[in-house]
Amino acid sequence: MTPPQARRRAVQTNFLAFLAALFLLAGCSTPPPGNSFAEQTWDHQPDIRLLVGEIRVDKQYIDQAPYPHAELQAPRTPSQALENWARRRLVAAGSGGRAVLTITDGRIVQSDLPEDKGTLSFFSSQRAHKFDGRLAARLSIENASGVRVGQVEAVATRYVSIGSGVTLNEREELLFQLVEEMVASLDQEMEKQVRLHLGPYTVP
């Protein structure tokens, strides 16, 4: 073998060794950390103070996993987020009776969107799935004898389309935002209904 051929062979061998090292490092690398999601806070909002001795949450809606339900894919399900809202926003400011927040809906339903068959679709992030969320709750006031003396309801809906090219972390972030927006919308509607129809059972 002539010296130039030997040099070429050495360069090829070193290059292959370099590629092997890259593959090895890629296989041993630590995957990117997952998202960390803080609980939604309501410190900027005044408490909804009710003239009752206790507040209870009745989770009537049960989170579901089978397709097309997707609420369990979110970092925090709509019903879990609404339970957190009740703990932070509703305050028992009376001496008797109780308020019951009944969560009647907390679904996120996934549907497939039509595939974009354009020539660049392989290289771009297309809208692959649509997630429709619906959150509904009923707030009831019961006197000390357990008789219902007042009731209001609120509903919030939102949707998001998620492309097929997004990462798992990006998908979680989008579903997290979907849930937060639904709870924020329901908060506004529930407070409005309480002020309109449960005035005698609130503390200004």
N, C-alpha and C positions, 0 to 999 in steps of 0.2 A: 504494500500500500504506500503510495507516495505521500510526502508531507502534507500537501494541500488536502488530499482525501482524508488523512488522519485528523487534520484540524476540523474539517467539516463534520466528520463523525463525532468528534469531541463536542462540537457546538450542539449537534442534534441530541446527543446523550444528556448534556447539561440542560437543554431546553425541556426535554421530557421529564427530567428529574424535577425541574422547576414547576412544571404543570402538576406533577404528582403531589408536590408539597402544597400547592394551592388547593387542590381537591381535599387533601387531608385537613388543612386548616378550616376549609368551609364546612366539612363534616363535623369538626369539633367545636365550631363557633357557638357561642351562646345565643339563643333566639332572642329577638327584641322583646323587651318587657311588655306585658299587657297594660291596658289602660287602668287607671285608678279613678273611680268616680265618687265624688263627694255627694252627701245627701243634699237635696234641695233645701235651702233655708228661706225663712220668711221674716227675718229680723227687721226688714225694712217696712213690714206691714204691721198695723196694730192688731192685737189679738181680737178674735171674735168671742166676746165674753157672754156666756149664756147663763140664765138664771136657773141652773140645775145643780144638783149635788154631785153628779158624775157624768162622764162621757164614755160611751162604749162604741167600738167599731165592730160592725157585723159584716164579715166578708162573705157576702152571698155568692159573688162570682168566684169560681175556682179557675185558677190559671191552667191553661191547657197546652200540651206539647204537640199532639199529632197535627200534621199538615192538613189544612193551611194555617192553623194557629201558630203564631210566632212570638207570643209575649215572653216565653221563657228564653228566647234568644237575646232579649234586651238585658243589659247589666242589672236593671231593676225593673220589675214588671209594673204596669200601670197601677194595679191594685196595691202593690207594696209602696209605691210612691205616694198614693193617696192616703194610706195608713200613716205615713210619715207626716203628710200635710195635716191630718187630724190631730196628731200629737203636738204639732207646733203651732197650729192656728186656733184650735178650739179650746176654750178655757171654761171650766166649771166655776161659776162665780156666784152660785146660789147655795141653799142649804137642803134642798129636797128635790126629788124628781131626777130625771136623767135625759140626756140627749143621746140619740142613737144614729150614728152615721152608717148607713147600709150601702155597701158597694155593690151595685147591681150589674155593672158591666166593666170589663177591663181588658177587652180583647185587642190583639194585633193580628190582622189577617194578611197573609202573604199571597200575592198573585204574580204570575209570570207575565212580563211585558213582551210584545212582539220583538223578535230578534231583528236587528238592523243588518241587512245582508249587503250593505255597501262594501266597496272594495277595500276600505280602510278599517272595517269593523274589527278585523283581527288585532289591530294595533291600538285600538282606542277603547276607553271605558264606556260601554253602552248601558242604557237603563235596562237592566235585566229583571229586576223585581220591584214590585210596588208593595208597600206595607201600609195598610189602613188601620188606624187606631181609633178606638171608641172607649170613652170613659164616662161612666154614669154613676150617680150616687143620690141617695135620699137622706135628708136630715130630719129626724122626727124628735119632737119634744113630748115627753111623758111626765105627768104629774106624779106626786108621791104615791098615788093609788095605782099607777101603771097605765092610766088612761092617756091615750094620745090626744094632745091638745093643739098641736101644730105640726106642720110638715111642709118641706120645700124639696124641690129636686133640681138637679143641674146635670147637663150633658156637655161633653167636649169631644170633638173629633179632629184628627189631623192625619196626614199621610206623607210618606216620603218614598221617593224612587231611588233605588240603590243600584249602581252599575255593577256589571259582572267583574270589572277589573279592580274593585276596591279590596283593600286588605281586611283581615278579620278585625283589627283594631279600628279601622275606619268605619266598618259596618257597625261595630258596637257603639261608636261615638254617635253615628247618625240615629240609631235606635234610642240611645240615651236622650238625645235632643228631642226626638219625637215624644217620648214620655214626659219630659220636663215641660214641653210646650202644652201638652194636653192638661197636665195638672195646673199649670199657670192659668190656662183658659177656664178650667172648671172652678178654680179659686175665685176668679172675678165674678163668674155667674152665680156661684153659691153665696158669696158675700152679698151680692145684689139682691138675691131672693130672700136672704135672711133679713136684710134691712127692710124690704118691702112687706114681708108677710109674717115675720116672727119678732116684730118690734117689741111687743109686751114681754117677751122672754129673753131680751138682751139687755146688757148693761152698756150705756153710751160710753 
